[in-house]
């Protein structure tokens, strides 16, 4: 997909075609035919620009447009039939147009290069894919918000380093995942805004001399603007690099959600159960209920991240101007979109169908270590400096562990010696989360506020 290609497009300078091996290496029809609708769309807009520039008549413009639209219709129905000489999607479309209108089809490529055409096609495709992914991401975020709304006061252990840390609520935890997705939506919107730039008219690198109007072409294609610099328009692939970065971050967030679902549904914890639609069995062990959807959501993030690394490595150190290296941008871009569009609906279904066990979560809150910070902060409220409160609480827990006792074994006198009257009241999960009612906290009131804010952010 470059200024080079098969003999039908550039044979004038050459006396022999590429070797079979070279042609096979350069052929991209195996993956870029998915751009055929975008290639036709860009070509139709270019035909209008050729007509406006007085290079073809209105009658010729109608004939070319009709031929292009027929190519797209045939493609949607399972055509085109590839020719062995077809190097890329542009070759396929141009050959099909020439087959329909003869020599008139050879006028189609005036004032453009495959260099500006391919990145135009790709931007059009990515922008449409971005809209689909936006909708799927919103669907997952909404599912999380609705489940959080059901569990604003369901207490559970929160963890750091994978170990029990403090009491939170299930609604608080689910909202945390939803907030991350809202940032993904912001990144996707910002990428879309920056990406809505038309490169068509940039030519190979230096525009053309035939009077094409890139701004009018951009308007016809639904872009927000035309390119500012023709060399930049055909040389850079930051639109693809950023696309992959945005999807890699989104996939990372979905991966972390998948990891939580795997952990919560572990029978050792028993905090939740996946429904049958989001589970699989074992070919050997009849008892198994495997969280495959969650595990695949967790694992596929690496695939998207690898695409970002691939394109970044391909671009770094590449001089300006088109290079055939840039052909390597499409497969990672397509694969990332395919992967994310596969994962998001599946993990959304898992969230929607999951059955939580609030009693099991509350029972896990019997772990007394979850209240150590509450004890230290209770001392702080009574006037003890935090570092002293931290040391005093740590020593108490250490001594009780050596004595094979628990905080619940302490009598009122021992609590007073520690520095608190009726310190046992602190050892209550509902009290612990209720005391954290500030902005962003785990209390029921705070979670309800977050649910409302998330719903508003999602347009609900």
N, C-alpha and C positions, 0 to 999 in steps of 0.2 A: 504494500500500500504506500507507494511513493511515486516520485517522478519517473523512476524506472519501471519495468514491467514486461508484459508479453509483447511479442512482435507487432501485434495488431495496433497497439497504442504508441509504440515508440521505435518502430523498426527502421525508420529512415536513416538513422546514423549507423546502423549495424548491418553486417553482411551475413551474420549467422545468429541463430537463436541461442539462448542460454542452454547450458548442458542440462540433461535430465535431472541431475542432482541439484544444480543451482536453482532450477525452476521449482523443484519440490521443496527446497529450503525456503524459498521466497513466497510460496503460495499460502494465502491466508483465508481462502474460501472455507476452510474447515471450521473457522470460528467467526468470521466477519459477515457471513450471510445474514446473521440476525440484524444487521444494519440496513437491510435492503429497503425497508419502508422509509427509514430516515434518509437513505441515499436518494430515493425517488423524491421525497419531500424537498430536499435541498436542491435537487436538479430542477424541479418545477419552479422553485423560486428563482433559480439562475436563468431559466428560460425567460421568465418575465423581465429580468434585468437585461438580458440580451435584446429583447424586444424594445424596452425603454431606451436602450442605447442606440436603437436604429440599426442593429446588426442583423436582425431577422424580422420578417413581416408578421403582422397579426395572424395571418393564416398559418404561417410556419410555426408560430408559437403555439397555436391551438393543436396543430398536428403533433408537435413534440410533446406537449403536455398530455394529449390523449394517449400517445404511445407509452409515456412514463406511467400513467395511471393504469394502463393495461398490464404493464410489467408488474406493478404492485398487486393488482388483482390476481394475476396468474400466480404470483409468489405466495399470496395468502392461501391459494387453493392447492399448494403443493409444488408448483413450479418454482424456480426455473430448473430446466435441465442443464446441468453444467457442461461446458465444453472443456476438453483437456487443456486448451490454451488459456482458460480463465485464471487469472492470477489472484483476483480479489473481487469484492462485491462491486466495485466500480466498473471493473471489466465486464462483469455479468450484466449490469444494467445497461452500459453503453452498447454492448454487443446486441442485447435484446432490442434496444431502441432502433439501432441501425437495421436490424432484421425487419422491423416493422415499417420504417419510413425511408429506408435507403440512405442516399447520400446526405439528405437533410440531417440525419442523426449525427453525422460527422461535424456538424456545427455546434453541437451541444457543449463541447468542452472548451470553447473559446473563452479566454479570460479567467480560467480557473485551472487549478492543479489538483492532483490527488492529495497534495500536501494540505491544502486548505479544506478540501472536501472531506477527507477522512476525519479530521478533528471536529468539523461541523457535524457530521453524522454522529460521532461519538458523544458530543455534547448534547445533542437532541435526545439520544437514547438514554444517557445518564440522567438528564433532567426528568424524563418520564419515569425512570426507575426510582429516582429519588422521591417522587410523589407517591409511588406505591409503598415504598419503605416508610415514609412518613405516616401513612395511614396504618400500616401494620404495627409500627412502634406505638402510636396512640392507642391502638387496640390493646396491646400488652399493658401499657400504663393504666388504662381504664380498668382492666381486670384487676390489677394490683390495688387500685384505689377502692374498688368495690369490695374486695376482700378485706382491706384495711377498715372500711366502714363497718364491717360485720364484727371486727375484733378490736375496737378501740380500747377496751378494758381487759383484754385477755393477757394476763401476765405470763412472762417467759424469761428465762435467763438470757441476757445478752453476753456476748463473748468478746474477748480480745485474745490474740494468739491462739484462737481455737479453744480457749479455756473459759469457764464461767467467770464473769466479771461483775456485772450489776444487773438488777432487774429492769427489764424494759417491757413493752407490750408488743404483741404480734402486729397490731396495727402500725406501731412505730417502725418496726422492722420492714414491713411491706411498703410503707411510705418511703423509706430510705431508697429502696429499689426504684420506686416510681419517680422520685426526684432526680435520680441519675438519668432516667430516660428523658425527662424534660430537657436536660442539658444536651442530650443527643439530638433532640428535636431542634433545639436552638442552633446547634452546629450544622445540622442538615439544612436548615433554612438559610443560614449565613453562607454555606457552600453554594446553595442554589442561587442566591443573589449574585455572588461573584461569578458563577459559571454561566449566567445567562448572557453571554457575549458571543456574537457571531464571528467566526473567523472567515466566512466565505467572502471572497473578493481579495483576500491576501495573496492569492496565487501561490506560486512556488515559494516565494519569500519577499517579493518586491512589488506586489499588486500587478496591475496590467496597464496597457496604454489604450484600451478600447472603450473607456468611459463607463465602466460598471460602477453602480452606486451601492457600496456595501451597507450603508445605513438603511436604504430601502429594502435591501435583501434581508437584513436582520429583522426589520419590521414584519416582512412577509412570513418569516419563519417563527415569529413569536418570541424572539430574543429581546432583551431589554435595550441592547446597544450593539454597535459594531465594534470591531477591534480598534485599538488606538495605535498599534504598531504592527505592521504586517509580518515582520521577522519574528516578533514575540508570538504572534498568533499561531504560526505554524511550528515554532520551535519548542514551546514550553508544553509540559504536560502536568503542570501543577493542579489543573482541574481534576486529573485522574489521581494524582498523588493525594490530594486533599480528600477526594471521594473515598479512597481506600483508608485514609487515616480516620475519617468520620465513622466509616463502617467498622473499622477495627476497634474503635473505642466503644461503639454501640455493642459490638459482639462481645467485648470484654465485660460490659455490664450484664448482658444476658447470660454470659458464662458464669458470672458470680451468683446470679439468681439461680441458675441451674445447680450450682454447688450447694446453695442453701437448701434447695428442694431435696437434693440427694441426702443431705445430712438429716433434715427434719423427718424424712420418711424412713430412715434407718430404724429397723425394729428395736435396736438397742435403746434408742431414744423414744420412739413411738409417739412423736409429736404430731405426725400427720400421716396421711395415707393417700397415695395417688390412685385415681380411678383407673379402671381397666383400660380405658381408651389411651391412657398415657403411660402404660406399663407393658412389659413383655414378659414372657415366661422363659424357661430354659429348655433346651433340646434334650437335656439329660435329667435335670432335677425337677420333679413335678411341683415342688412346693414354692418355687421361686417366683417373686414379683419384682422384676428388675426395672429400675428407673431410667430406661434407655433414653427417653426423650430428654430428660434433664442432663444425662451424661453426654449426649451428643451436642446439646446446646452448650455445654461446658467445653467440650473438645473442639468444636468447629471454629471457635474464636481464633485458634492458632492458624487455621487455614486462611482466614481473612487477614490476620496480621502478617502472614507470610507474603500475601499479595502486595501489601504496602512496602515490605522490605524489598521485594523484587523490583517494583517500579522505582523506588528510591535509589537502589543500587544501579539500575539501568540509566537513570537521569544524571547521577552525580558525575561531574567531570565531562559531560557531553557538551561540545561547543554549540553555539547557536547555529540555526539552520536545520533543515530536515535531515535526519539520518535514519537509516532503515532500522536501527535499534528501536526506534519509537513504535514500531509494529508490535513490540512486546508489551505495550500498555493495555491492550484490549482483553486478553485472556484473564489476567488478574482482576480487571474491572468487572468483566462479566461474571466471573466465578464468585466474586465477593457479593454481588447483587443476588445471584442465584442462591448462594448459601444463606444469606440473611433472610431472603424471602421464603426460604424453606424452614428456617429455624423459628422465626417469630410466631407464625400461627400455631406451631406445635407447642411451644412453651406457653403461649397464651392459653391454649386448651388445658395444659397441665395445671396452670394456676386456677383457672375457672373450675376445674373438676376436683381439685384437692379437698380432702376432708381433714380438718384440723381437730385435734383433741385438746381442748383447753384444760381439762383436768390433768392430763399428763404433763402439760407445760407448767401448770401451777405446782404440781408435785415436785418438779425439778427445781422449783424455787425454794425448796427446803434447804438447799445448799447454803450453809451459813456464811460462807465466804462472800456471797453476793451482797451482804449487808455491811461489810467491813468499811467501805467508804462512807456509808450512812452513819456508822458509829463515829468515825473520825470527824465528819462534818458536824455531828451533834456536839462533839467536844468543842469544835471551833465556834459554834453558836454560843456556847457557854463561856467563851473567852480564851480558850486554849489556843496557842499558836499552831498553825497547821502542821508543821514539821514535828512538833511534840505530840500532837494528836495522832499523827501517822505512826510514830514510834510506839506510842502507848498502845494503840490498837494492834499493831503487829506483834508486840510482846505478849499481849493478852491471848491472841490466837495461837502463838507459839507455845505458851505455857499450857493452854487447854489441850492442845494436841499431845503434848508430853504426858498429860494426866489422863488422856483418853476421855476427855470431857468435851462438852459443846457449850456454845453460848447460851443455849436454852437451859443448861444446868446451873447457871449462875443465879444466886439468890439476890434479894434486894440489897443486902449489905455489900456483897461483892460488886454489884453495879455502882453503888455509891463510892466504893473505894476506887473504882475505875474512873469515876467522875460524872456519872449520870444517875439520875433518879429514874427508876423503872426503865432501864435500858432495853429490857426485853420487848418493849413496844416497838422498837426500831426493827425487830426481826419479822416484819410483815410485808409481803410483796405489794399488796394494794396500797399500803401506806407509803412504801418506798416510791412507787411510780407517781402516786398522787402528789407527793412532795416536789416532784419535778414537773411543774406545770408551766414553766417558762416557755418562751418561743422555741419551737423545734424539739421539745422534750417528749418523753414517753407517756405522759399522763393522758388520760382519756380526753380531757379538754384540749390539750395540745394536739393530739392526733386528730380530733375532729376538725380543728382549725386547719391542720395540714391537708386533710381530705378535701375540705372546701377550697383551699388554695390550689391544690392540684387539679381539682375538677375545673376550676376557672382557667387555669393555665392550659388545660386540654380542650377548652372551648365548650365544656358541658354546663 
